[in-house]
Amino acid sequence: MKALNTLILIYIHLQIQYVTVELIHWVLYVTVELIHWVLYVTVELIHWVLYVTVELIHQVLYVTVELIHQVLYDCRAHPPGVIWSHIVYMSR
């Protein structure tokens, strides 16, 4: 009888350890998945912000270069007095 009681106690102890290990495994799995999701979303947001920033800088530089090109072209095509009068006229 004592041997049977010992076996039952060992079985219960092993079952408690098994359940404990499974709970720890589940908690770790969920934690890792949450960390993965947070990092993924963070990286995607950073990527989007950088993409939009680079596109905005690109557009600003493009427009600036085009304006400089147009001004230089106008300066070459017309005498300085004509350009200055045009600038004064457009600023009114």
Phi and psi in radians as a Rosetta constraint file:
Dihedral C 1 N 2 CA 2 C 2 CIRCULARHARMONIC -1.132 0.35
Dihedral N 2 CA 2 C 2 N 3 CIRCULARHARMONIC -0.649 0.35
Dihedral C 2 N 3 CA 3 C 3 CIRCULARHARMONIC -1.143 0.35
Dihedral N 3 CA 3 C 3 N 4 CIRCULARHARMONIC -0.685 0.35
Dihedral C 3 N 4 CA 4 C 4 CIRCULARHARMONIC -1.147 0.35
Dihedral N 4 CA 4 C 4 N 5 CIRCULARHARMONIC -0.739 0.35
Dihedral C 4 N 5 CA 5 C 5 CIRCULARHARMONIC -1.083 0.35
Dihedral N 5 CA 5 C 5 N 6 CIRCULARHARMONIC -0.703 0.35
Dihedral C 5 N 6 CA 6 C 6 CIRCULARHARMONIC -1.114 0.35
Dihedral N 6 CA 6 C 6 N 7 CIRCULARHARMONIC -0.753 0.35
Dihedral C 6 N 7 CA 7 C 7 CIRCULARHARMONIC -1.113 0.35
Dihedral N 7 CA 7 C 7 N 8 CIRCULARHARMONIC -0.696 0.35
Dihedral C 7 N 8 CA 8 C 8 CIRCULARHARMONIC -1.131 0.35
Dihedral N 8 CA 8 C 8 N 9 CIRCULARHARMONIC -0.744 0.35
Dihedral C 8 N 9 CA 9 C 9 CIRCULARHARMONIC -1.127 0.35
Dihedral N 9 CA 9 C 9 N 10 CIRCULARHARMONIC -0.702 0.35
Dihedral C 9 N 10 CA 10 C 10 CIRCULARHARMONIC -1.117 0.35
Dihedral N 10 CA 10 C 10 N 11 CIRCULARHARMONIC -0.750 0.35
Dihedral C 10 N 11 CA 11 C 11 CIRCULARHARMONIC -1.071 0.35
Dihedral N 11 CA 11 C 11 N 12 CIRCULARHARMONIC -0.792 0.35
Dihedral C 11 N 12 CA 12 C 12 CIRCULARHARMONIC -1.100 0.35
Dihedral N 12 CA 12 C 12 N 13 CIRCULARHARMONIC -0.751 0.35
Dihedral C 12 N 13 CA 13 C 13 CIRCULARHARMONIC -1.073 0.35
Dihedral N 13 CA 13 C 13 N 14 CIRCULARHARMONIC -0.764 0.35
Dihedral C 13 N 14 CA 14 C 14 CIRCULARHARMONIC -1.137 0.35
Dihedral N 14 CA 14 C 14 N 15 CIRCULARHARMONIC -0.666 0.35
Dihedral C 14 N 15 CA 15 C 15 CIRCULARHARMONIC -1.138 0.35
Dihedral N 15 CA 15 C 15 N 16 CIRCULARHARMONIC -0.695 0.35
Dihedral C 15 N 16 CA 16 C 16 CIRCULARHARMONIC -1.124 0.35
Dihedral N 16 CA 16 C 16 N 17 CIRCULARHARMONIC -0.739 0.35
Dihedral C 16 N 17 CA 17 C 17 CIRCULARHARMONIC -1.110 0.35
Dihedral N 17 CA 17 C 17 N 18 CIRCULARHARMONIC -0.722 0.35
Dihedral C 17 N 18 CA 18 C 18 CIRCULARHARMONIC -1.072 0.35
Dihedral N 18 CA 18 C 18 N 19 CIRCULARHARMONIC -0.819 0.35
Dihedral C 18 N 19 CA 19 C 19 CIRCULARHARMONIC -1.108 0.35
Dihedral N 19 CA 19 C 19 N 20 CIRCULARHARMONIC -0.693 0.35
Dihedral C 19 N 20 CA 20 C 20 CIRCULARHARMONIC -1.104 0.35
Dihedral N 20 CA 20 C 20 N 21 CIRCULARHARMONIC -0.791 0.35
Dihedral C 20 N 21 CA 21 C 21 CIRCULARHARMONIC -1.113 0.35
Dihedral N 21 CA 21 C 21 N 22 CIRCULARHARMONIC -0.722 0.35
Dihedral C 21 N 22 CA 22 C 22 CIRCULARHARMONIC -1.117 0.35
Dihedral N 22 CA 22 C 22 N 23 CIRCULARHARMONIC -0.708 0.35
Dihedral C 22 N 23 CA 23 C 23 CIRCULARHARMONIC -1.126 0.35
Dihedral N 23 CA 23 C 23 N 24 CIRCULARHARMONIC -0.770 0.35
Dihedral C 23 N 24 CA 24 C 24 CIRCULARHARMONIC -1.080 0.35
Dihedral N 24 CA 24 C 24 N 25 CIRCULARHARMONIC -0.757 0.35
Dihedral C 24 N 25 CA 25 C 25 CIRCULARHARMONIC -1.033 0.35
Dihedral N 25 CA 25 C 25 N 26 CIRCULARHARMONIC -0.792 0.35
Dihedral C 25 N 26 CA 26 C 26 CIRCULARHARMONIC -1.131 0.35
Dihedral N 26 CA 26 C 26 N 27 CIRCULARHARMONIC -0.761 0.35
Dihedral C 26 N 27 CA 27 C 27 CIRCULARHARMONIC -1.092 0.35
Dihedral N 27 CA 27 C 27 N 28 CIRCULARHARMONIC -0.775 0.35
Dihedral C 27 N 28 CA 28 C 28 CIRCULARHARMONIC -1.122 0.35
Dihedral N 28 CA 28 C 28 N 29 CIRCULARHARMONIC -0.725 0.35
Dihedral C 28 N 29 CA 29 C 29 CIRCULARHARMONIC -1.062 0.35
Dihedral N 29 CA 29 C 29 N 30 CIRCULARHARMONIC -0.840 0.35
Dihedral C 29 N 30 CA 30 C 30 CIRCULARHARMONIC -1.117 0.35
Dihedral N 30 CA 30 C 30 N 31 CIRCULARHARMONIC -0.711 0.35
Dihedral C 30 N 31 CA 31 C 31 CIRCULARHARMONIC -1.079 0.35
Dihedral N 31 CA 31 C 31 N 32 CIRCULARHARMONIC -0.811 0.35
Dihedral C 31 N 32 CA 32 C 32 CIRCULARHARMONIC -1.118 0.35
Dihedral N 32 CA 32 C 32 N 33 CIRCULARHARMONIC -0.709 0.35
Dihedral C 32 N 33 CA 33 C 33 CIRCULARHARMONIC -1.120 0.35
Dihedral N 33 CA 33 C 33 N 34 CIRCULARHARMONIC -0.709 0.35
Dihedral C 33 N 34 CA 34 C 34 CIRCULARHARMONIC -1.141 0.35
Dihedral N 34 CA 34 C 34 N 35 CIRCULARHARMONIC -0.757 0.35
Dihedral C 34 N 35 CA 35 C 35 CIRCULARHARMONIC -1.082 0.35
Dihedral N 35 CA 35 C 35 N 36 CIRCULARHARMONIC -0.760 0.35
Dihedral C 35 N 36 CA 36 C 36 CIRCULARHARMONIC -1.036 0.35
Dihedral N 36 CA 36 C 36 N 37 CIRCULARHARMONIC -0.789 0.35
Dihedral C 36 N 37 CA 37 C 37 CIRCULARHARMONIC -1.127 0.35
Dihedral N 37 CA 37 C 37 N 38 CIRCULARHARMONIC -0.773 0.35
Dihedral C 37 N 38 CA 38 C 38 CIRCULARHARMONIC -1.092 0.35
Dihedral N 38 CA 38 C 38 N 39 CIRCULARHARMONIC -0.779 0.35
Dihedral C 38 N 39 CA 39 C 39 CIRCULARHARMONIC -1.124 0.35
Dihedral N 39 CA 39 C 39 N 40 CIRCULARHARMONIC -0.714 0.35
Dihedral C 39 N 40 CA 40 C 40 CIRCULARHARMONIC -1.068 0.35
Dihedral N 40 CA 40 C 40 N 41 CIRCULARHARMONIC -0.842 0.35
Dihedral C 40 N 41 CA 41 C 41 CIRCULARHARMONIC -1.110 0.35
Dihedral N 41 CA 41 C 41 N 42 CIRCULARHARMONIC -0.715 0.35
Dihedral C 41 N 42 CA 42 C 42 CIRCULARHARMONIC -1.092 0.35
Dihedral N 42 CA 42 C 42 N 43 CIRCULARHARMONIC -0.800 0.35
Dihedral C 42 N 43 CA 43 C 43 CIRCULARHARMONIC -1.124 0.35
Dihedral N 43 CA 43 C 43 N 44 CIRCULARHARMONIC -0.699 0.35
Dihedral C 43 N 44 CA 44 C 44 CIRCULARHARMONIC -1.123 0.35
Dihedral N 44 CA 44 C 44 N 45 CIRCULARHARMONIC -0.717 0.35
Dihedral C 44 N 45 CA 45 C 45 CIRCULARHARMONIC -1.136 0.35
Dihedral N 45 CA 45 C 45 N 46 CIRCULARHARMONIC -0.763 0.35
Dihedral C 45 N 46 CA 46 C 46 CIRCULARHARMONIC -1.081 0.35
Dihedral N 46 CA 46 C 46 N 47 CIRCULARHARMONIC -0.754 0.35
Dihedral C 46 N 47 CA 47 C 47 CIRCULARHARMONIC -1.038 0.35
Dihedral N 47 CA 47 C 47 N 48 CIRCULARHARMONIC -0.790 0.35
Dihedral C 47 N 48 CA 48 C 48 CIRCULARHARMONIC -1.120 0.35
Dihedral N 48 CA 48 C 48 N 49 CIRCULARHARMONIC -0.785 0.35
Dihedral C 48 N 49 CA 49 C 49 CIRCULARHARMONIC -1.088 0.35
Dihedral N 49 CA 49 C 49 N 50 CIRCULARHARMONIC -0.780 0.35
Dihedral C 49 N 50 CA 50 C 50 CIRCULARHARMONIC -1.116 0.35
Dihedral N 50 CA 50 C 50 N 51 CIRCULARHARMONIC -0.717 0.35
Dihedral C 50 N 51 CA 51 C 51 CIRCULARHARMONIC -1.063 0.35
Dihedral N 51 CA 51 C 51 N 52 CIRCULARHARMONIC -0.841 0.35
Dihedral C 51 N 52 CA 52 C 52 CIRCULARHARMONIC -1.113 0.35
Dihedral N 52 CA 52 C 52 N 53 CIRCULARHARMONIC -0.724 0.35
Dihedral C 52 N 53 CA 53 C 53 CIRCULARHARMONIC -1.081 0.35
Dihedral N 53 CA 53 C 53 N 54 CIRCULARHARMONIC -0.809 0.35
Dihedral C 53 N 54 CA 54 C 54 CIRCULARHARMONIC -1.119 0.35
Dihedral N 54 CA 54 C 54 N 55 CIRCULARHARMONIC -0.702 0.35
Dihedral C 54 N 55 CA 55 C 55 CIRCULARHARMONIC -1.129 0.35
Dihedral N 55 CA 55 C 55 N 56 CIRCULARHARMONIC -0.705 0.35
Dihedral C 55 N 56 CA 56 C 56 CIRCULARHARMONIC -1.122 0.35
Dihedral N 56 CA 56 C 56 N 57 CIRCULARHARMONIC -0.779 0.35
Dihedral C 56 N 57 CA 57 C 57 CIRCULARHARMONIC -1.074 0.35
Dihedral N 57 CA 57 C 57 N 58 CIRCULARHARMONIC -0.737 0.35
Dihedral C 57 N 58 CA 58 C 58 CIRCULARHARMONIC -1.049 0.35
Dihedral N 58 CA 58 C 58 N 59 CIRCULARHARMONIC -0.787 0.35
Dihedral C 58 N 59 CA 59 C 59 CIRCULARHARMONIC -1.141 0.35
Dihedral N 59 CA 59 C 59 N 60 CIRCULARHARMONIC -0.735 0.35
Dihedral C 59 N 60 CA 60 C 60 CIRCULARHARMONIC -1.096 0.35
Dihedral N 60 CA 60 C 60 N 61 CIRCULARHARMONIC -0.785 0.35
Dihedral C 60 N 61 CA 61 C 61 CIRCULARHARMONIC -1.127 0.35
Dihedral N 61 CA 61 C 61 N 62 CIRCULARHARMONIC -0.708 0.35
Dihedral C 61 N 62 CA 62 C 62 CIRCULARHARMONIC -1.068 0.35
Dihedral N 62 CA 62 C 62 N 63 CIRCULARHARMONIC -0.834 0.35
Dihedral C 62 N 63 CA 63 C 63 CIRCULARHARMONIC -1.130 0.35
Dihedral N 63 CA 63 C 63 N 64 CIRCULARHARMONIC -0.708 0.35
Dihedral C 63 N 64 CA 64 C 64 CIRCULARHARMONIC -1.089 0.35
Dihedral N 64 CA 64 C 64 N 65 CIRCULARHARMONIC -0.806 0.35
Dihedral C 64 N 65 CA 65 C 65 CIRCULARHARMONIC -1.116 0.35
Dihedral N 65 CA 65 C 65 N 66 CIRCULARHARMONIC -0.710 0.35
Dihedral C 65 N 66 CA 66 C 66 CIRCULARHARMONIC -1.115 0.35
Dihedral N 66 CA 66 C 66 N 67 CIRCULARHARMONIC -0.706 0.35
Dihedral C 66 N 67 CA 67 C 67 CIRCULARHARMONIC -1.141 0.35
Dihedral N 67 CA 67 C 67 N 68 CIRCULARHARMONIC -0.762 0.35
Dihedral C 67 N 68 CA 68 C 68 CIRCULARHARMONIC -1.073 0.35
Dihedral N 68 CA 68 C 68 N 69 CIRCULARHARMONIC -0.763 0.35
Dihedral C 68 N 69 CA 69 C 69 CIRCULARHARMONIC -1.043 0.35
Dihedral N 69 CA 69 C 69 N 70 CIRCULARHARMONIC -0.769 0.35
Dihedral C 69 N 70 CA 70 C 70 CIRCULARHARMONIC -1.137 0.35
Dihedral N 70 CA 70 C 70 N 71 CIRCULARHARMONIC -0.742 0.35
Dihedral C 70 N 71 CA 71 C 71 CIRCULARHARMONIC -1.110 0.35
Dihedral N 71 CA 71 C 71 N 72 CIRCULARHARMONIC -0.786 0.35
Dihedral C 71 N 72 CA 72 C 72 CIRCULARHARMONIC -1.122 0.35
Dihedral N 72 CA 72 C 72 N 73 CIRCULARHARMONIC -0.678 0.35
Dihedral C 72 N 73 CA 73 C 73 CIRCULARHARMONIC -1.120 0.35
Dihedral N 73 CA 73 C 73 N 74 CIRCULARHARMONIC -0.761 0.35
Dihedral C 73 N 74 CA 74 C 74 CIRCULARHARMONIC -1.127 0.35
Dihedral N 74 CA 74 C 74 N 75 CIRCULARHARMONIC -0.692 0.35
Dihedral C 74 N 75 CA 75 C 75 CIRCULARHARMONIC -1.117 0.35
Dihedral N 75 CA 75 C 75 N 76 CIRCULARHARMONIC -0.629 0.35
Dihedral C 75 N 76 CA 76 C 76 CIRCULARHARMONIC -1.309 0.35
Dihedral N 76 CA 76 C 76 N 77 CIRCULARHARMONIC -0.588 0.35
Dihedral C 76 N 77 CA 77 C 77 CIRCULARHARMONIC -1.458 0.35
Dihedral N 77 CA 77 C 77 N 78 CIRCULARHARMONIC -0.424 0.35
Dihedral C 77 N 78 CA 78 C 78 CIRCULARHARMONIC -2.227 0.35
Dihedral N 78 CA 78 C 78 N 79 CIRCULARHARMONIC 2.668 0.35
Dihedral C 78 N 79 CA 79 C 79 CIRCULARHARMONIC -1.126 0.35
Dihedral N 79 CA 79 C 79 N 80 CIRCULARHARMONIC 2.692 0.35
Dihedral C 79 N 80 CA 80 C 80 CIRCULARHARMONIC -0.983 0.35
Dihedral N 80 CA 80 C 80 N 81 CIRCULARHARMONIC -0.615 0.35
Dihedral C 80 N 81 CA 81 C 81 CIRCULARHARMONIC -1.101 0.35
Dihedral N 81 CA 81 C 81 N 82 CIRCULARHARMONIC -0.629 0.35
Dihedral C 81 N 82 CA 82 C 82 CIRCULARHARMONIC -1.185 0.35
Dihedral N 82 CA 82 C 82 N 83 CIRCULARHARMONIC -0.745 0.35
Dihedral C 82 N 83 CA 83 C 83 CIRCULARHARMONIC -1.103 0.35
Dihedral N 83 CA 83 C 83 N 84 CIRCULARHARMONIC -0.808 0.35
Dihedral C 83 N 84 CA 84 C 84 CIRCULARHARMONIC -1.081 0.35
Dihedral N 84 CA 84 C 84 N 85 CIRCULARHARMONIC -0.735 0.35
Dihedral C 84 N 85 CA 85 C 85 CIRCULARHARMONIC -1.169 0.35
Dihedral N 85 CA 85 C 85 N 86 CIRCULARHARMONIC -0.601 0.35
Dihedral C 85 N 86 CA 86 C 86 CIRCULARHARMONIC -1.149 0.35
Dihedral N 86 CA 86 C 86 N 87 CIRCULARHARMONIC -0.754 0.35
Dihedral C 86 N 87 CA 87 C 87 CIRCULARHARMONIC -1.089 0.35
Dihedral N 87 CA 87 C 87 N 88 CIRCULARHARMONIC -0.768 0.35
Dihedral C 87 N 88 CA 88 C 88 CIRCULARHARMONIC -1.118 0.35
Dihedral N 88 CA 88 C 88 N 89 CIRCULARHARMONIC -0.720 0.35
Dihedral C 88 N 89 CA 89 C 89 CIRCULARHARMONIC -1.134 0.35
Dihedral N 89 CA 89 C 89 N 90 CIRCULARHARMONIC -0.736 0.35
Dihedral C 89 N 90 CA 90 C 90 CIRCULARHARMONIC -1.253 0.35
Dihedral N 90 CA 90 C 90 N 91 CIRCULARHARMONIC -0.401 0.35
Dihedral C 90 N 91 CA 91 C 91 CIRCULARHARMONIC -1.461 0.35
Dihedral N 91 CA 91 C 91 N 92 CIRCULARHARMONIC -0.119 0.35
